[in-house]
Amino acid sequence: MSARIVVTGTDTGIGKTIFAAALAGALDAFYWKPVQAGLDEETDRETVMRLSGLPEQRMLREAYRLKTPASPHLAAKIDGVTIDPHMLALPDVDRPLVIEGAGGLMVPLAENLTYINVMAQWAAPVALCARTTLGTINHSLLSIEALRARNVPLLGVAFIGDENVESERIICQLGQTRHLGRLPLLASLTGENLRAAFAQHFNADDFLKGSGQ
């Protein structure tokens, strides 16, 4: 089976979509964002298509497209939609698949369903995106602990931001996980610059180890 890699984050707004675009492009993969909340601006699928260098047919359609930019459970309630976990089964594709979550692990999709519940059902390895700024140690270690408590395989941590040697080191040491690399903040965010930065700071093969390929 081709690799299945879940990209999640310790919080919202940390650059998870940018990282997912870089990873999908580096692996020549398919990309899937199961639940998109907010349609007024560029969606995450559209951002990944713009930055990854991949053709539109590699951008799988969302299972749910919700109008309101809010927590998925609230956006779904406003739209009069109930998110059914059976609709979130992983698509069957013949290349690596990068799946992007929404916000952090405990983001609710419904009254009794969080994203991490779905990830546990997927049993696909996770690349955890973490900030390098103040607060990242606590957020990262709590996220690692939540994944491990549910037996969700963890590929490692991908840091995003300016270098913070000590925070990056202690997170990986205490979390007993790999440092996958660090994506620096880019002065000019273009597909070409993103691909170059990913190639410089990450090894794409690290994401395929333990991911079904």
C-alpha positions as CSV (number, residue, x, y, z in Angstrom):
1,M,0.0,0.0,0.0
2,S,1.2,3.5,-0.8
3,A,2.2,5.8,2.1
4,R,-0.4,7.5,4.1
5,I,0.8,10.5,6.2
6,V,-1.3,12.7,8.4
7,V,-0.2,16.3,8.9
8,T,-1.5,17.8,12.1
9,G,-0.5,20.6,14.3
10,T,-0.1,21.6,18.0
11,D,-2.5,24.5,17.3
12,T,-4.2,26.4,14.5
13,G,-2.4,28.9,12.3
14,I,1.1,27.5,12.7
15,G,1.8,26.9,9.0
16,K,0.5,23.3,8.8
17,T,-1.0,23.9,5.3
18,I,2.2,25.3,4.0
19,F,4.1,22.3,5.3
20,A,1.5,19.9,3.9
21,A,2.0,21.6,0.5
22,A,5.8,21.2,0.7
23,L,5.5,17.6,1.8
24,A,3.0,16.6,-0.9
25,G,5.1,18.2,-3.5
26,A,8.3,16.5,-2.3
27,L,6.6,13.1,-2.3
28,D,4.8,13.7,-5.6
29,A,1.7,12.7,-3.6
30,F,-2.0,13.2,-3.5
31,Y,-3.4,15.7,-1.0
32,W,-6.6,15.5,1.0
33,K,-8.2,17.9,3.5
34,P,-11.2,15.9,4.7
35,V,-13.0,18.9,6.4
36,Q,-12.7,22.5,5.2
37,A,-14.3,25.1,7.4
38,G,-14.4,28.5,5.7
39,L,-14.9,29.1,2.0
40,D,-14.7,32.9,1.6
41,E,-10.9,33.0,1.2
42,E,-8.5,30.6,-0.5
43,T,-9.2,27.1,0.9
44,D,-6.4,24.9,2.1
45,R,-6.8,22.7,-0.9
46,E,-6.3,25.7,-3.2
47,T,-3.3,26.8,-1.2
48,V,-1.7,23.4,-1.5
49,M,-2.4,23.3,-5.3
50,R,-0.8,26.7,-5.7
51,L,2.3,26.0,-3.7
52,S,3.0,22.3,-4.2
53,G,3.5,22.2,-7.9
54,L,1.1,19.3,-8.2
55,P,-1.7,19.1,-10.8
56,E,-5.3,19.6,-9.8
57,Q,-6.2,15.9,-10.1
58,R,-3.9,15.2,-7.2
59,M,-5.9,17.5,-5.0
60,L,-8.7,15.3,-3.7
61,R,-12.1,16.9,-3.0
62,E,-13.0,17.5,0.6
63,A,-15.5,15.2,2.3
64,Y,-17.1,18.3,3.9
65,R,-17.0,21.9,2.7
66,L,-18.3,24.2,5.4
67,K,-19.0,27.9,4.9
68,T,-18.2,29.2,8.3
69,P,-14.5,29.7,9.4
70,A,-14.9,28.2,12.8
71,S,-14.3,24.9,14.6
72,P,-15.7,22.2,12.3
73,H,-18.4,21.1,14.8
74,L,-19.7,24.7,15.0
75,A,-19.4,25.3,11.2
76,A,-21.2,22.1,10.6
77,K,-24.0,23.1,13.0
78,I,-24.4,26.5,11.3
79,D,-24.5,24.8,7.9
80,G,-27.1,22.2,9.1
81,V,-24.6,19.4,8.5
82,T,-23.7,16.4,10.6
83,I,-20.1,15.1,10.1
84,D,-20.3,11.4,9.7
85,P,-17.0,9.6,10.6
86,H,-17.7,6.9,7.9
87,M,-17.4,9.7,5.3
88,L,-13.9,10.3,6.4
89,A,-12.4,6.9,5.5
90,L,-9.1,7.3,3.8
91,P,-9.3,7.4,0.0
92,D,-7.6,4.6,-2.0
93,V,-5.0,6.1,-4.3
94,D,-2.0,4.7,-6.0
95,R,0.6,7.2,-4.7
96,P,1.5,8.6,-1.3
97,L,-1.4,10.5,0.3
98,V,-0.9,13.5,2.5
99,I,-3.9,14.1,4.8
100,E,-4.3,17.5,6.5
101,G,-6.2,17.8,9.7
102,A,-7.9,21.0,11.1
103,G,-6.3,23.0,13.9
104,G,-5.0,20.7,16.7
105,L,-5.7,17.2,17.6
106,M,-8.6,17.8,19.9
107,V,-10.6,19.9,17.5
108,P,-14.2,18.7,17.6
109,L,-15.9,17.5,14.4
110,A,-19.2,16.8,16.2
111,E,-20.5,16.8,19.7
112,N,-18.9,13.5,20.5
113,L,-16.1,13.3,17.9
114,T,-12.7,14.9,17.8
115,Y,-10.1,14.8,15.0
116,I,-7.8,12.6,17.1
117,N,-10.6,10.0,17.3
118,V,-10.6,9.8,13.5
119,M,-6.8,9.6,13.4
120,A,-6.9,6.6,15.7
121,Q,-9.3,4.9,13.3
122,W,-7.0,5.7,10.4
123,A,-4.0,4.3,12.2
124,A,-1.8,6.2,9.7
125,P,1.5,7.8,10.9
126,V,1.4,11.5,11.9
127,A,3.8,14.3,11.2
128,L,3.3,16.8,14.1
129,C,3.9,20.4,13.1
130,A,5.0,22.6,16.0
131,R,5.9,26.3,16.3
132,T,9.4,27.2,17.5
133,T,8.1,30.2,19.6
134,L,7.3,30.4,23.3
135,G,4.8,27.9,24.5
136,T,5.7,25.2,22.0
137,I,7.2,22.8,24.5
138,N,4.0,22.4,26.4
139,H,1.8,22.2,23.4
140,S,4.0,19.8,21.6
141,L,4.5,17.4,24.5
142,L,0.8,17.4,25.3
143,S,0.1,16.6,21.6
144,I,2.6,13.8,21.6
145,E,1.1,12.3,24.8
146,A,-2.4,12.5,23.3
147,L,-1.3,10.6,20.2
148,R,0.5,7.9,22.2
149,A,-2.4,7.4,24.5
150,R,-4.5,6.5,21.5
151,N,-1.8,4.4,19.8
152,V,-1.5,6.7,16.9
153,P,1.9,6.2,15.2
154,L,4.1,9.3,15.3
155,L,6.7,9.9,12.6
156,G,8.2,12.8,14.4
157,V,8.0,16.6,14.8
158,A,8.3,19.1,12.0
159,F,9.1,22.5,13.4
160,I,8.0,25.7,11.7
161,G,9.6,29.1,12.3
162,D,13.0,30.6,13.4
163,E,15.5,28.1,14.8
164,N,15.1,27.5,18.5
165,V,17.7,24.8,19.3
166,E,16.8,24.2,22.9
167,S,13.1,24.0,22.5
168,E,13.4,21.7,19.5
169,R,15.9,19.5,21.4
170,I,13.9,19.1,24.6
171,I,10.7,18.4,22.8
172,C,12.2,15.5,20.8
173,Q,14.1,14.2,23.9
174,L,11.2,14.2,26.3
175,G,8.7,13.2,23.6
176,Q,11.1,10.4,22.5
177,T,10.5,11.1,18.9
178,R,12.4,12.2,15.8
179,H,13.2,15.8,14.8
180,L,12.1,15.7,11.2
181,G,13.4,19.1,10.3
182,R,12.5,22.8,10.5
183,L,10.8,24.9,7.9
184,P,12.0,28.4,8.2
185,L,9.7,31.4,7.7
186,L,10.1,32.5,4.1
187,A,10.3,36.2,3.1
188,S,8.6,35.3,-0.2
189,L,6.2,32.4,-0.1
190,T,6.3,31.0,-3.6
191,G,6.1,27.4,-4.7
192,E,9.7,27.5,-5.9
193,N,11.0,28.9,-2.6
194,L,8.9,26.5,-0.6
195,R,10.2,23.5,-2.5
196,A,13.8,24.7,-2.1
197,A,13.4,25.3,1.6
198,F,11.9,21.8,2.2
199,A,14.6,20.1,0.2
200,Q,17.3,22.0,2.2
201,H,15.8,21.3,5.7
202,F,14.0,17.9,5.4
203,N,14.7,14.4,4.0
204,A,11.6,13.2,2.2
205,D,12.5,9.6,2.8
206,D,12.0,10.2,6.6
207,F,8.3,10.5,6.0
208,L,8.0,7.2,4.2
209,K,9.6,5.2,7.0
210,G,6.8,3.5,8.9
211,S,4.1,5.1,6.6
212,G,3.2,2.0,4.6
213,Q,5.8,2.4,1.9
